[in-house]
């Protein structure tokens, strides 16, 4: 049986990933969407081991940019 804490953490992780995808993986924008600080989203990204995941289309876009 999964604990309530584990369920809440999984939901939080999924919402953070959703917000990051919606904002192009810009942490400051995702934090605003979620109503938390940039510092807090950074902490939670590390806590949950979230890694940037780009689709093929997104990779193509960033490859063409002079970043």
C-alpha positions in Angstrom: 0.0 0.0 0.0 1.3 3.4 -1.0 1.3 6.1 1.7 -0.5 9.4 1.4 2.8 11.2 1.5 4.1 9.2 -1.5 0.9 9.9 -3.4 1.1 13.7 -2.7 4.8 13.8 -3.7 4.0 12.0 -7.0 1.2 14.4 -7.7 3.5 17.4 -6.9 6.2 16.0 -9.2 3.8 15.5 -12.0 2.4 19.1 -11.7 6.0 20.5 -11.6 6.8 18.6 -14.8 3.6 19.7 -16.5 4.3 23.4 -15.6 7.9 23.1 -16.8 6.7 21.6 -20.2 4.1 24.4 -20.5 6.7 27.1 -20.0 9.4 25.6 -22.2 11.4 24.4 -19.1 11.8 28.0 -17.8 11.9 27.5 -14.1 10.9 31.1 -13.2 7.8 30.9 -15.4 6.9 27.5 -14.1 7.3 28.7 -10.5 4.9 31.6 -11.2 2.3 29.2 -12.8 2.5 27.0 -9.7 2.4 29.9 -7.3 5.8 29.1 -5.7 9.2 30.8 -5.6 12.0 30.1 -8.0 14.1 28.9 -5.1 11.3 26.4 -4.1 10.9 25.0 -7.6 14.7 24.6 -7.8 14.6 22.6 -4.6 11.8 20.4 -5.7 13.4 19.7 -9.1 16.5 18.5 -7.3 14.4 16.6 -4.7 12.4 14.7 -7.3 15.3 14.2 -9.7 13.5 16.0 -12.5 15.6 16.2 -15.7 14.9 18.3 -18.8 13.2 16.3 -21.4 12.8 17.8 -24.9 10.8 16.3 -27.8 12.5 16.0 -31.2 10.8 19.1 -32.3 12.0 21.1 -29.3 15.6 19.8 -29.7 15.5 20.9 -33.4 14.4 24.4 -32.3 17.1 24.7 -29.7 19.7 23.3 -32.1 19.0 26.1 -34.5 19.3 28.8 -31.9 22.6 30.6 -31.1 22.5 30.0 -27.3 
